[in-house]
Amino acid sequence: MDSFLDDRVAHLIILTAVCAALIAVGVYAVAKVRGGLADTKSDASDLVTKFREIHGEGDLTDEEFRTIKTLLAGRLDQESKRTDEED
């Protein structure tokens, strides 16, 4: 057994296996993070509700709230069309 661990080929095999394991763990971690980020993506109606609450608390002016609603209106239309197509 001692002669096997002294062999350069054995070191290369072990190093390759460790690198492959580290790459697999890295790919898994990135996939989990990206999947988690996709799940937390808010739809436009949720965003409008949140901004309405912020506006109600006085942290947004009327003009800022109107601007945000205008910007999100396009996304609301797209989401409603997408929902209609799925049904």
PDB file with one MODEL, atoms N, CA, C and O in Angstrom:
MODEL        1
ATOM      1  N   MET A   1       0.825  -1.192   0.000  1.00  0.00           N
ATOM      2  CA  MET A   1       0.000   0.000   0.000  1.00  0.00           C
ATOM      3  C   MET A   1       0.863   1.247   0.000  1.00  0.00           C
ATOM      4  O   MET A   1       0.514   2.241  -0.637  1.00  0.00           O
ATOM      5  N   ASP A   2       1.984   1.209   0.706  1.00  0.00           N
ATOM      6  CA  ASP A   2       2.862   2.370   0.758  1.00  0.00           C
ATOM      7  C   ASP A   2       3.420   2.702  -0.611  1.00  0.00           C
ATOM      8  O   ASP A   2       3.583   3.876  -0.945  1.00  0.00           O
ATOM      9  N   SER A   3       3.714   1.693  -1.402  1.00  0.00           N
ATOM     10  CA  SER A   3       4.268   1.958  -2.729  1.00  0.00           C
ATOM     11  C   SER A   3       3.228   2.597  -3.644  1.00  0.00           C
ATOM     12  O   SER A   3       3.575   3.381  -4.526  1.00  0.00           O
ATOM     13  N   PHE A   4       1.942   2.262  -3.436  1.00  0.00           N
ATOM     14  CA  PHE A   4       0.882   2.860  -4.249  1.00  0.00           C
ATOM     15  C   PHE A   4       0.780   4.359  -4.000  1.00  0.00           C
ATOM     16  O   PHE A   4       0.631   5.129  -4.949  1.00  0.00           O
ATOM     17  N   LEU A   5       0.857   4.785  -2.752  1.00  0.00           N
ATOM     18  CA  LEU A   5       0.738   6.198  -2.433  1.00  0.00           C
ATOM     19  C   LEU A   5       1.979   6.988  -2.817  1.00  0.00           C
ATOM     20  O   LEU A   5       1.907   8.211  -2.939  1.00  0.00           O
ATOM     21  N   ASP A   6       3.099   6.335  -3.008  1.00  0.00           N
ATOM     22  CA  ASP A   6       4.321   7.016  -3.427  1.00  0.00           C
ATOM     23  C   ASP A   6       4.360   7.216  -4.941  1.00  0.00           C
ATOM     24  O   ASP A   6       5.170   7.996  -5.442  1.00  0.00           O
ATOM     25  N   ASP A   7       3.515   6.536  -5.650  1.00  0.00           N
ATOM     26  CA  ASP A   7       3.503   6.580  -7.116  1.00  0.00           C
ATOM     27  C   ASP A   7       2.897   7.896  -7.607  1.00  0.00           C
ATOM     28  O   ASP A   7       1.889   8.355  -7.069  1.00  0.00           O
ATOM     29  N   ARG A   8       3.509   8.504  -8.626  1.00  0.00           N
ATOM     30  CA  ARG A   8       3.007   9.770  -9.188  1.00  0.00           C
ATOM     31  C   ARG A   8       1.648   9.600  -9.858  1.00  0.00           C
ATOM     32  O   ARG A   8       0.808  10.499  -9.803  1.00  0.00           O
ATOM     33  N   VAL A   9       1.439   8.483 -10.472  1.00  0.00           N
ATOM     34  CA  VAL A   9       0.158   8.225 -11.126  1.00  0.00           C
ATOM     35  C   VAL A   9      -0.950   8.178 -10.084  1.00  0.00           C
ATOM     36  O   VAL A   9      -2.049   8.675 -10.327  1.00  0.00           O
ATOM     37  N   ALA A  10      -0.678   7.597  -8.949  1.00  0.00           N
ATOM     38  CA  ALA A  10      -1.673   7.540  -7.879  1.00  0.00           C
ATOM     39  C   ALA A  10      -1.991   8.947  -7.382  1.00  0.00           C
ATOM     40  O   ALA A  10      -3.152   9.264  -7.124  1.00  0.00           O
ATOM     41  N   HIS A  11      -0.988   9.776  -7.248  1.00  0.00           N
ATOM     42  CA  HIS A  11      -1.202  11.161  -6.831  1.00  0.00           C
ATOM     43  C   HIS A  11      -2.070  11.896  -7.861  1.00  0.00           C
ATOM     44  O   HIS A  11      -2.973  12.653  -7.504  1.00  0.00           O
ATOM     45  N   LEU A  12      -1.783  11.659  -9.129  1.00  0.00           N
ATOM     46  CA  LEU A  12      -2.558  12.282 -10.206  1.00  0.00           C
ATOM     47  C   LEU A  12      -4.018  11.824 -10.164  1.00  0.00           C
ATOM     48  O   LEU A  12      -4.929  12.633 -10.342  1.00  0.00           O
ATOM     49  N   ILE A  13      -4.237  10.555  -9.935  1.00  0.00           N
ATOM     50  CA  ILE A  13      -5.600  10.013  -9.864  1.00  0.00           C
ATOM     51  C   ILE A  13      -6.343  10.617  -8.679  1.00  0.00           C
ATOM     52  O   ILE A  13      -7.500  11.018  -8.810  1.00  0.00           O
ATOM     53  N   ILE A  14      -5.694  10.683  -7.539  1.00  0.00           N
ATOM     54  CA  ILE A  14      -6.325  11.249  -6.347  1.00  0.00           C
ATOM     55  C   ILE A  14      -6.622  12.731  -6.549  1.00  0.00           C
ATOM     56  O   ILE A  14      -7.706  13.201  -6.204  1.00  0.00           O
ATOM     57  N   LEU A  15      -5.663  13.469  -7.108  1.00  0.00           N
ATOM     58  CA  LEU A  15      -5.864  14.900  -7.362  1.00  0.00           C
ATOM     59  C   LEU A  15      -7.008  15.127  -8.339  1.00  0.00           C
ATOM     60  O   LEU A  15      -7.813  16.039  -8.151  1.00  0.00           O
ATOM     61  N   THR A  16      -7.086  14.314  -9.370  1.00  0.00           N
ATOM     62  CA  THR A  16      -8.167  14.428 -10.356  1.00  0.00           C
ATOM     63  C   THR A  16      -9.522  14.145  -9.705  1.00  0.00           C
ATOM     64  O   THR A  16     -10.499  14.841  -9.984  1.00  0.00           O
ATOM     65  N   ALA A  17      -9.587  13.139  -8.850  1.00  0.00           N
ATOM     66  CA  ALA A  17     -10.843  12.803  -8.169  1.00  0.00           C
ATOM     67  C   ALA A  17     -11.274  13.932  -7.235  1.00  0.00           C
ATOM     68  O   ALA A  17     -12.456  14.272  -7.170  1.00  0.00           O
ATOM     69  N   VAL A  18     -10.316  14.511  -6.515  1.00  0.00           N
ATOM     70  CA  VAL A  18     -10.640  15.616  -5.606  1.00  0.00           C
ATOM     71  C   VAL A  18     -11.126  16.822  -6.404  1.00  0.00           C
ATOM     72  O   VAL A  18     -12.108  17.459  -6.022  1.00  0.00           O
ATOM     73  N   CYS A  19     -10.457  17.140  -7.498  1.00  0.00           N
ATOM     74  CA  CYS A  19     -10.884  18.270  -8.348  1.00  0.00           C
ATOM     75  C   CYS A  19     -12.280  18.029  -8.918  1.00  0.00           C
ATOM     76  O   CYS A  19     -13.104  18.944  -8.948  1.00  0.00           O
ATOM     77  N   ALA A  20     -12.549  16.814  -9.367  1.00  0.00           N
ATOM     78  CA  ALA A  20     -13.870  16.501  -9.917  1.00  0.00           C
ATOM     79  C   ALA A  20     -14.946  16.653  -8.842  1.00  0.00           C
ATOM     80  O   ALA A  20     -16.038  17.151  -9.116  1.00  0.00           O
ATOM     81  N   ALA A  21     -14.635  16.225  -7.627  1.00  0.00           N
ATOM     82  CA  ALA A  21     -15.606  16.367  -6.530  1.00  0.00           C
ATOM     83  C   ALA A  21     -15.854  17.838  -6.211  1.00  0.00           C
ATOM     84  O   ALA A  21     -16.995  18.243  -5.991  1.00  0.00           O
ATOM     85  N   LEU A  22     -14.789  18.635  -6.187  1.00  0.00           N
ATOM     86  CA  LEU A  22     -14.946  20.075  -5.914  1.00  0.00           C
ATOM     87  C   LEU A  22     -15.756  20.766  -7.008  1.00  0.00           C
ATOM     88  O   LEU A  22     -16.583  21.629  -6.715  1.00  0.00           O
ATOM     89  N   ILE A  23     -15.528  20.399  -8.241  1.00  0.00           N
ATOM     90  CA  ILE A  23     -16.291  20.982  -9.355  1.00  0.00           C
ATOM     91  C   ILE A  23     -17.761  20.588  -9.242  1.00  0.00           C
ATOM     92  O   ILE A  23     -18.645  21.417  -9.455  1.00  0.00           O
ATOM     93  N   ALA A  24     -18.021  19.328  -8.909  1.00  0.00           N
ATOM     94  CA  ALA A  24     -19.412  18.877  -8.763  1.00  0.00           C
ATOM     95  C   ALA A  24     -20.122  19.644  -7.646  1.00  0.00           C
ATOM     96  O   ALA A  24     -21.275  20.046  -7.802  1.00  0.00           O
ATOM     97  N   VAL A  25     -19.439  19.844  -6.530  1.00  0.00           N
ATOM     98  CA  VAL A  25     -20.027  20.604  -5.425  1.00  0.00           C
ATOM     99  C   VAL A  25     -20.275  22.053  -5.856  1.00  0.00           C
ATOM    100  O   VAL A  25     -21.310  22.630  -5.522  1.00  0.00           O
ATOM    101  N   GLY A  26     -19.333  22.638  -6.593  1.00  0.00           N
ATOM    102  CA  GLY A  26     -19.500  24.010  -7.078  1.00  0.00           C
ATOM    103  C   GLY A  26     -20.685  24.148  -8.021  1.00  0.00           C
ATOM    104  O   GLY A  26     -21.466  25.093  -7.910  1.00  0.00           O
ATOM    105  N   VAL A  27     -20.818  23.216  -8.942  1.00  0.00           N
ATOM    106  CA  VAL A  27     -21.943  23.249  -9.889  1.00  0.00           C
ATOM    107  C   VAL A  27     -23.264  23.112  -9.141  1.00  0.00           C
ATOM    108  O   VAL A  27     -24.231  23.808  -9.452  1.00  0.00           O
ATOM    109  N   TYR A  28     -23.307  22.226  -8.167  1.00  0.00           N
ATOM    110  CA  TYR A  28     -24.518  22.046  -7.361  1.00  0.00           C
ATOM    111  C   TYR A  28     -24.871  23.329  -6.611  1.00  0.00           C
ATOM    112  O   TYR A  28     -26.033  23.736  -6.575  1.00  0.00           O
ATOM    113  N   ALA A  29     -23.856  23.965  -6.011  1.00  0.00           N
ATOM    114  CA  ALA A  29     -24.100  25.198  -5.252  1.00  0.00           C
ATOM    115  C   ALA A  29     -24.613  26.314  -6.155  1.00  0.00           C
ATOM    116  O   ALA A  29     -25.548  27.027  -5.790  1.00  0.00           O
ATOM    117  N   VAL A  30     -24.013  26.468  -7.320  1.00  0.00           N
ATOM    118  CA  VAL A  30     -24.455  27.509  -8.257  1.00  0.00           C
ATOM    119  C   VAL A  30     -25.882  27.239  -8.720  1.00  0.00           C
ATOM    120  O   VAL A  30     -26.686  28.164  -8.826  1.00  0.00           O
ATOM    121  N   ALA A  31     -26.196  25.989  -8.992  1.00  0.00           N
ATOM    122  CA  ALA A  31     -27.560  25.650  -9.426  1.00  0.00           C
ATOM    123  C   ALA A  31     -28.571  25.957  -8.329  1.00  0.00           C
ATOM    124  O   ALA A  31     -29.663  26.446  -8.617  1.00  0.00           O
ATOM    125  N   LYS A  32     -28.222  25.677  -7.078  1.00  0.00           N
ATOM    126  CA  LYS A  32     -29.130  25.969  -5.969  1.00  0.00           C
ATOM    127  C   LYS A  32     -29.348  27.468  -5.818  1.00  0.00           C
ATOM    128  O   LYS A  32     -30.474  27.916  -5.600  1.00  0.00           O
ATOM    129  N   VAL A  33     -28.269  28.247  -5.934  1.00  0.00           N
ATOM    130  CA  VAL A  33     -28.378  29.700  -5.784  1.00  0.00           C
ATOM    131  C   VAL A  33     -29.204  30.281  -6.922  1.00  0.00           C
ATOM    132  O   VAL A  33     -30.094  31.101  -6.692  1.00  0.00           O
ATOM    133  N   ARG A  34     -28.920  29.866  -8.126  1.00  0.00           N
ATOM    134  CA  ARG A  34     -29.688  30.386  -9.265  1.00  0.00           C
ATOM    135  C   ARG A  34     -31.151  29.983  -9.186  1.00  0.00           C
ATOM    136  O   ARG A  34     -32.030  30.784  -9.502  1.00  0.00           O
ATOM    137  N   GLY A  35     -31.418  28.780  -8.779  1.00  0.00           N
ATOM    138  CA  GLY A  35     -32.801  28.326  -8.619  1.00  0.00           C
ATOM    139  C   GLY A  35     -33.513  29.114  -7.544  1.00  0.00           C
ATOM    140  O   GLY A  35     -34.688  29.450  -7.697  1.00  0.00           O
ATOM    141  N   GLY A  36     -32.834  29.409  -6.476  1.00  0.00           N
ATOM    142  CA  GLY A  36     -33.409  30.196  -5.393  1.00  0.00           C
ATOM    143  C   GLY A  36     -33.708  31.608  -5.817  1.00  0.00           C
ATOM    144  O   GLY A  36     -34.718  32.183  -5.412  1.00  0.00           O
ATOM    145  N   LEU A  37     -32.837  32.174  -6.631  1.00  0.00           N
ATOM    146  CA  LEU A  37     -33.072  33.530  -7.111  1.00  0.00           C
ATOM    147  C   LEU A  37     -34.264  33.586  -8.052  1.00  0.00           C
ATOM    148  O   LEU A  37     -35.032  34.548  -8.030  1.00  0.00           O
ATOM    149  N   ALA A  38     -34.417  32.585  -8.858  1.00  0.00           N
ATOM    150  CA  ALA A  38     -35.557  32.560  -9.774  1.00  0.00           C
ATOM    151  C   ALA A  38     -36.865  32.429  -9.015  1.00  0.00           C
ATOM    152  O   ALA A  38     -37.881  32.988  -9.427  1.00  0.00           O
ATOM    153  N   ASP A  39     -36.848  31.696  -7.910  1.00  0.00           N
ATOM    154  CA  ASP A  39     -38.064  31.521  -7.129  1.00  0.00           C
ATOM    155  C   ASP A  39     -38.490  32.790  -6.414  1.00  0.00           C
ATOM    156  O   ASP A  39     -39.676  32.987  -6.150  1.00  0.00           O
ATOM    157  N   THR A  40     -37.525  33.659  -6.096  1.00  0.00           N
ATOM    158  CA  THR A  40     -37.855  34.872  -5.348  1.00  0.00           C
ATOM    159  C   THR A  40     -38.234  36.037  -6.252  1.00  0.00           C
ATOM    160  O   THR A  40     -38.490  37.139  -5.768  1.00  0.00           O
ATOM    161  N   LYS A  41     -38.270  35.808  -7.526  1.00  0.00           N
ATOM    162  CA  LYS A  41     -38.615  36.875  -8.455  1.00  0.00           C
ATOM    163  C   LYS A  41     -40.089  37.243  -8.277  1.00  0.00           C
ATOM    164  O   LYS A  41     -40.967  36.390  -8.404  1.00  0.00           O
ATOM    165  N   SER A  42     -40.351  38.507  -7.984  1.00  0.00           N
ATOM    166  CA  SER A  42     -41.719  38.957  -7.727  1.00  0.00           C
ATOM    167  C   SER A  42     -42.419  39.279  -9.037  1.00  0.00           C
ATOM    168  O   SER A  42     -41.804  39.775  -9.981  1.00  0.00           O
ATOM    169  N   ASP A  43     -43.709  38.991  -9.080  1.00  0.00           N
ATOM    170  CA  ASP A  43     -44.463  39.405 -10.247  1.00  0.00           C
ATOM    171  C   ASP A  43     -44.913  40.852 -10.049  1.00  0.00           C
ATOM    172  O   ASP A  43     -44.852  41.394  -8.946  1.00  0.00           O
ATOM    173  N   ALA A  44     -45.358  41.450 -11.122  1.00  0.00           N
ATOM    174  CA  ALA A  44     -45.657  42.885 -11.111  1.00  0.00           C
ATOM    175  C   ALA A  44     -46.772  43.235 -10.138  1.00  0.00           C
ATOM    176  O   ALA A  44     -46.720  44.292  -9.508  1.00  0.00           O
ATOM    177  N   SER A  45     -47.768  42.387  -9.997  1.00  0.00           N
ATOM    178  CA  SER A  45     -48.872  42.710  -9.080  1.00  0.00           C
ATOM    179  C   SER A  45     -48.384  42.735  -7.630  1.00  0.00           C
ATOM    180  O   SER A  45     -48.833  43.564  -6.838  1.00  0.00           O
ATOM    181  N   ASP A  46     -47.461  41.825  -7.280  1.00  0.00           N
ATOM    182  CA  ASP A  46     -46.878  41.852  -5.932  1.00  0.00           C
ATOM    183  C   ASP A  46     -46.082  43.135  -5.717  1.00  0.00           C
ATOM    184  O   ASP A  46     -46.140  43.746  -4.650  1.00  0.00           O
ATOM    185  N   LEU A  47     -45.337  43.531  -6.751  1.00  0.00           N
ATOM    186  CA  LEU A  47     -44.543  44.756  -6.633  1.00  0.00           C
ATOM    187  C   LEU A  47     -45.435  45.986  -6.462  1.00  0.00           C
ATOM    188  O   LEU A  47     -45.141  46.861  -5.647  1.00  0.00           O
ATOM    189  N   VAL A  48     -46.520  46.052  -7.228  1.00  0.00           N
ATOM    190  CA  VAL A  48     -47.430  47.190  -7.100  1.00  0.00           C
ATOM    191  C   VAL A  48     -48.009  47.234  -5.689  1.00  0.00           C
ATOM    192  O   VAL A  48     -48.129  48.306  -5.096  1.00  0.00           O
ATOM    193  N   THR A  49     -48.365  46.078  -5.159  1.00  0.00           N
ATOM    194  CA  THR A  49     -48.905  46.020  -3.799  1.00  0.00           C
ATOM    195  C   THR A  49     -47.880  46.519  -2.781  1.00  0.00           C
ATOM    196  O   THR A  49     -48.216  47.285  -1.878  1.00  0.00           O
ATOM    197  N   LYS A  50     -46.637  46.082  -2.931  1.00  0.00           N
ATOM    198  CA  LYS A  50     -45.587  46.517  -2.002  1.00  0.00           C
ATOM    199  C   LYS A  50     -45.347  48.019  -2.104  1.00  0.00           C
ATOM    200  O   LYS A  50     -45.212  48.702  -1.089  1.00  0.00           O
ATOM    201  N   PHE A  51     -45.292  48.533  -3.339  1.00  0.00           N
ATOM    202  CA  PHE A  51     -45.075  49.970  -3.513  1.00  0.00           C
ATOM    203  C   PHE A  51     -46.278  50.779  -3.009  1.00  0.00           C
ATOM    204  O   PHE A  51     -46.110  51.892  -2.510  1.00  0.00           O
ATOM    205  N   ARG A  52     -47.489  50.223  -3.139  1.00  0.00           N
ATOM    206  CA  ARG A  52     -48.672  50.896  -2.614  1.00  0.00           C
ATOM    207  C   ARG A  52     -48.568  51.020  -1.089  1.00  0.00           C
ATOM    208  O   ARG A  52     -48.910  52.056  -0.519  1.00  0.00           O
ATOM    209  N   GLU A  53     -48.101  49.967  -0.444  1.00  0.00           N
ATOM    210  CA  GLU A  53     -47.907  50.014   1.009  1.00  0.00           C
ATOM    211  C   GLU A  53     -46.848  51.053   1.392  1.00  0.00           C
ATOM    212  O   GLU A  53     -47.022  51.800   2.355  1.00  0.00           O
ATOM    213  N   ILE A  54     -45.762  51.091   0.636  1.00  0.00           N
ATOM    214  CA  ILE A  54     -44.705  52.077   0.908  1.00  0.00           C
ATOM    215  C   ILE A  54     -45.237  53.484   0.709  1.00  0.00           C
ATOM    216  O   ILE A  54     -44.921  54.387   1.485  1.00  0.00           O
ATOM    217  N   HIS A  55     -46.041  53.675  -0.326  1.00  0.00           N
ATOM    218  CA  HIS A  55     -46.646  54.976  -0.592  1.00  0.00           C
ATOM    219  C   HIS A  55     -47.591  55.358   0.542  1.00  0.00           C
ATOM    220  O   HIS A  55     -47.624  56.511   0.973  1.00  0.00           O
ATOM    221  N   GLY A  56     -48.362  54.376   1.022  1.00  0.00           N
ATOM    222  CA  GLY A  56     -49.282  54.623   2.119  1.00  0.00           C
ATOM    223  C   GLY A  56     -48.565  55.014   3.412  1.00  0.00           C
ATOM    224  O   GLY A  56     -49.104  55.756   4.234  1.00  0.00           O
ATOM    225  N   GLU A  57     -47.354  54.509   3.576  1.00  0.00           N
ATOM    226  CA  GLU A  57     -46.570  54.862   4.760  1.00  0.00           C
ATOM    227  C   GLU A  57     -45.912  56.231   4.632  1.00  0.00           C
ATOM    228  O   GLU A  57     -45.341  56.745   5.594  1.00  0.00           O
ATOM    229  N   GLY A  58     -45.994  56.816   3.445  1.00  0.00           N
ATOM    230  CA  GLY A  58     -45.438  58.144   3.226  1.00  0.00           C
ATOM    231  C   GLY A  58     -43.992  58.163   2.773  1.00  0.00           C
ATOM    232  O   GLY A  58     -43.371  59.225   2.732  1.00  0.00           O
ATOM    233  N   ASP A  59     -43.442  56.994   2.430  1.00  0.00           N
ATOM    234  CA  ASP A  59     -42.054  56.936   1.998  1.00  0.00           C
ATOM    235  C   ASP A  59     -41.885  57.195   0.498  1.00  0.00           C
ATOM    236  O   ASP A  59     -40.761  57.361   0.025  1.00  0.00           O
ATOM    237  N   LEU A  60     -42.984  57.230  -0.247  1.00  0.00           N
ATOM    238  CA  LEU A  60     -42.972  57.572  -1.673  1.00  0.00           C
ATOM    239  C   LEU A  60     -43.935  58.726  -1.912  1.00  0.00           C
ATOM    240  O   LEU A  60     -45.020  58.782  -1.334  1.00  0.00           O
ATOM    241  N   THR A  61     -43.515  59.640  -2.774  1.00  0.00           N
ATOM    242  CA  THR A  61     -44.423  60.729  -3.132  1.00  0.00           C
ATOM    243  C   THR A  61     -45.457  60.203  -4.120  1.00  0.00           C
ATOM    244  O   THR A  61     -45.303  59.110  -4.665  1.00  0.00           O
ATOM    245  N   ASP A  62     -46.511  60.987  -4.351  1.00  0.00           N
ATOM    246  CA  ASP A  62     -47.530  60.604  -5.338  1.00  0.00           C
ATOM    247  C   ASP A  62     -46.908  60.443  -6.716  1.00  0.00           C
ATOM    248  O   ASP A  62     -47.226  59.502  -7.443  1.00  0.00           O
ATOM    249  N   GLU A  63     -46.020  61.367  -7.071  1.00  0.00           N
ATOM    250  CA  GLU A  63     -45.380  61.320  -8.393  1.00  0.00           C
ATOM    251  C   GLU A  63     -44.518  60.066  -8.541  1.00  0.00           C
ATOM    252  O   GLU A  63     -44.546  59.419  -9.588  1.00  0.00           O
ATOM    253  N   GLU A  64     -43.758  59.718  -7.512  1.00  0.00           N
ATOM    254  CA  GLU A  64     -42.930  58.516  -7.575  1.00  0.00           C
ATOM    255  C   GLU A  64     -43.796  57.266  -7.713  1.00  0.00           C
ATOM    256  O   GLU A  64     -43.475  56.362  -8.484  1.00  0.00           O
ATOM    257  N   PHE A  65     -44.885  57.221  -6.967  1.00  0.00           N
ATOM    258  CA  PHE A  65     -45.771  56.063  -7.037  1.00  0.00           C
ATOM    259  C   PHE A  65     -46.412  55.947  -8.417  1.00  0.00           C
ATOM    260  O   PHE A  65     -46.517  54.843  -8.951  1.00  0.00           O
ATOM    261  N   ARG A  66     -46.843  57.069  -9.004  1.00  0.00           N
ATOM    262  CA  ARG A  66     -47.423  57.036 -10.360  1.00  0.00           C
ATOM    263  C   ARG A  66     -46.385  56.552 -11.375  1.00  0.00           C
ATOM    264  O   ARG A  66     -46.710  55.777 -12.274  1.00  0.00           O
ATOM    265  N   THR A  67     -45.149  57.007 -11.232  1.00  0.00           N
ATOM    266  CA  THR A  67     -44.085  56.586 -12.149  1.00  0.00           C
ATOM    267  C   THR A  67     -43.859  55.085 -12.053  1.00  0.00           C
ATOM    268  O   THR A  67     -43.728  54.408 -13.073  1.00  0.00           O
ATOM    269  N   ILE A  68     -43.812  54.567 -10.840  1.00  0.00           N
ATOM    270  CA  ILE A  68     -43.606  53.133 -10.640  1.00  0.00           C
ATOM    271  C   ILE A  68     -44.763  52.337 -11.228  1.00  0.00           C
ATOM    272  O   ILE A  68     -44.542  51.323 -11.890  1.00  0.00           O
ATOM    273  N   LYS A  69     -46.002  52.788 -10.990  1.00  0.00           N
ATOM    274  CA  LYS A  69     -47.158  52.088 -11.551  1.00  0.00           C
ATOM    275  C   LYS A  69     -47.115  52.086 -13.070  1.00  0.00           C
ATOM    276  O   LYS A  69     -47.450  51.087 -13.706  1.00  0.00           O
ATOM    277  N   THR A  70     -46.702  53.211 -13.652  1.00  0.00           N
ATOM    278  CA  THR A  70     -46.606  53.296 -15.110  1.00  0.00           C
ATOM    279  C   THR A  70     -45.577  52.309 -15.644  1.00  0.00           C
ATOM    280  O   THR A  70     -45.813  51.639 -16.649  1.00  0.00           O
ATOM    281  N   LEU A  71     -44.439  52.224 -14.970  1.00  0.00           N
ATOM    282  CA  LEU A  71     -43.388  51.300 -15.409  1.00  0.00           C
ATOM    283  C   LEU A  71     -43.817  49.844 -15.256  1.00  0.00           C
ATOM    284  O   LEU A  71     -43.473  49.002 -16.086  1.00  0.00           O
ATOM    285  N   LEU A  72     -44.556  49.553 -14.213  1.00  0.00           N
ATOM    286  CA  LEU A  72     -44.986  48.174 -13.984  1.00  0.00           C
ATOM    287  C   LEU A  72     -46.223  47.793 -14.788  1.00  0.00           C
ATOM    288  O   LEU A  72     -46.552  46.610 -14.879  1.00  0.00           O
ATOM    289  N   ALA A  73     -46.905  48.756 -15.365  1.00  0.00           N
ATOM    290  CA  ALA A  73     -48.119  48.461 -16.133  1.00  0.00           C
ATOM    291  C   ALA A  73     -47.820  47.535 -17.308  1.00  0.00           C
ATOM    292  O   ALA A  73     -48.601  46.630 -17.604  1.00  0.00           O
ATOM    293  N   GLY A  74     -46.691  47.759 -17.975  1.00  0.00           N
ATOM    294  CA  GLY A  74     -46.301  46.888 -19.085  1.00  0.00           C
ATOM    295  C   GLY A  74     -46.082  45.458 -18.632  1.00  0.00           C
ATOM    296  O   GLY A  74     -46.492  44.514 -19.307  1.00  0.00           O
ATOM    297  N   ARG A  75     -45.439  45.301 -17.493  1.00  0.00           N
ATOM    298  CA  ARG A  75     -45.216  43.950 -16.965  1.00  0.00           C
ATOM    299  C   ARG A  75     -46.525  43.289 -16.559  1.00  0.00           C
ATOM    300  O   ARG A  75     -46.699  42.084 -16.738  1.00  0.00           O
ATOM    301  N   LEU A  76     -47.448  44.079 -16.011  1.00  0.00           N
ATOM    302  CA  LEU A  76     -48.758  43.529 -15.645  1.00  0.00           C
ATOM    303  C   LEU A  76     -49.488  43.000 -16.877  1.00  0.00           C
ATOM    304  O   LEU A  76     -50.093  41.929 -16.840  1.00  0.00           O
ATOM    305  N   ASP A  77     -49.424  43.767 -17.971  1.00  0.00           N
ATOM    306  CA  ASP A  77     -50.064  43.336 -19.222  1.00  0.00           C
ATOM    307  C   ASP A  77     -49.441  42.037 -19.728  1.00  0.00           C
ATOM    308  O   ASP A  77     -50.153  41.116 -20.128  1.00  0.00           O
ATOM    309  N   GLN A  78     -48.105  41.967 -19.709  1.00  0.00           N
ATOM    310  CA  GLN A  78     -47.416  40.764 -20.177  1.00  0.00           C
ATOM    311  C   GLN A  78     -47.780  39.555 -19.319  1.00  0.00           C
ATOM    312  O   GLN A  78     -48.023  38.469 -19.844  1.00  0.00           O
ATOM    313  N   GLU A  79     -47.818  39.744 -18.001  1.00  0.00           N
ATOM    314  CA  GLU A  79     -48.156  38.636 -17.107  1.00  0.00           C
ATOM    315  C   GLU A  79     -49.595  38.175 -17.305  1.00  0.00           C
ATOM    316  O   GLU A  79     -49.874  36.977 -17.252  1.00  0.00           O
ATOM    317  N   SER A  80     -50.508  39.111 -17.531  1.00  0.00           N
ATOM    318  CA  SER A  80     -51.901  38.713 -17.730  1.00  0.00           C
ATOM    319  C   SER A  80     -52.072  37.975 -19.056  1.00  0.00           C
ATOM    320  O   SER A  80     -52.852  37.026 -19.139  1.00  0.00           O
ATOM    321  N   LYS A  81     -51.352  38.402 -20.090  1.00  0.00           N
ATOM    322  CA  LYS A  81     -51.412  37.693 -21.374  1.00  0.00           C
ATOM    323  C   LYS A  81     -50.824  36.294 -21.244  1.00  0.00           C
ATOM    324  O   LYS A  81     -51.367  35.335 -21.794  1.00  0.00           O
ATOM    325  N   ARG A  82     -49.700  36.174 -20.507  1.00  0.00           N
ATOM    326  CA  ARG A  82     -49.069  34.886 -20.307  1.00  0.00           C
ATOM    327  C   ARG A  82     -49.989  33.940 -19.535  1.00  0.00           C
ATOM    328  O   ARG A  82     -50.063  32.748 -19.835  1.00  0.00           O
ATOM    329  N   THR A  83     -50.687  34.487 -18.539  1.00  0.00           N
ATOM    330  CA  THR A  83     -51.629  33.698 -17.740  1.00  0.00           C
ATOM    331  C   THR A  83     -52.801  33.240 -18.604  1.00  0.00           C
ATOM    332  O   THR A  83     -53.250  32.099 -18.494  1.00  0.00           O
ATOM    333  N   ASP A  84     -53.290  34.125 -19.458  1.00  0.00           N
ATOM    334  CA  ASP A  84     -54.408  33.764 -20.341  1.00  0.00           C
ATOM    335  C   ASP A  84     -54.004  32.665 -21.315  1.00  0.00           C
ATOM    336  O   ASP A  84     -54.805  31.779 -21.612  1.00  0.00           O
ATOM    337  N   GLU A  85     -52.758  32.712 -21.821  1.00  0.00           N
ATOM    338  CA  GLU A  85     -52.285  31.705 -22.760  1.00  0.00           C
ATOM    339  C   GLU A  85     -52.125  30.351 -22.089  1.00  0.00           C
ATOM    340  O   GLU A  85     -52.331  29.317 -22.724  1.00  0.00           O
ATOM    341  N   GLU A  86     -51.758  30.346 -20.805  1.00  0.00           N
ATOM    342  CA  GLU A  86     -51.564  29.080 -20.082  1.00  0.00           C
ATOM    343  C   GLU A  86     -52.893  28.414 -19.765  1.00  0.00           C
ATOM    344  O   GLU A  86     -52.957  27.189 -19.660  1.00  0.00           O
ATOM    345  N   ASP A  87     -53.945  29.188 -19.612  1.00  0.00           N
ATOM    346  CA  ASP A  87     -55.265  28.628 -19.276  1.00  0.00           C
ATOM    347  C   ASP A  87     -55.905  28.072 -20.483  1.00  0.00           C
ATOM    348  O   ASP A  87     -57.020  27.555 -20.408  1.00  0.00           O
TER     349      ASP A  87
ENDMDL
END
